[in-house]
């Protein structure tokens, strides 16, 4: 397994966001298995023609999301992200449900609001 990143210079998304999204997708799909060692920040920056700070920003965001983990001098590895992502999604869903109830929305109204929000992000 190797990390495959393609940056679109025409994209409205910043390079760090493109990098973050592609690594996250590859980790969650299993193309990058749990425990896979990622390139160093400097190495990946050089390979992609990016500033090291850009790659470091993407790695920090991925670490915050639980997709990767840094093990000191040993390097940066793909973490067991599915469970961390699922826990965060469940917590966000619970907070949404509590807020919808506080606002007095019916179950159907809350479900409709959630469905529309997901449609806005994921498409139809």
Secondary structure, 3 states (H helix, E strand, C coil): CCCCCCCCCCCCCCHHHHHHHHHHHHHHHCCCCCCCEECCHHHHHHHHCCCHHHHHHHHHHHHHCCCEEECHHHCEEECCHHHHHHHHHHHHHHHHHHHHHHCCCCHHHHHHHHHHHHHHHHCC
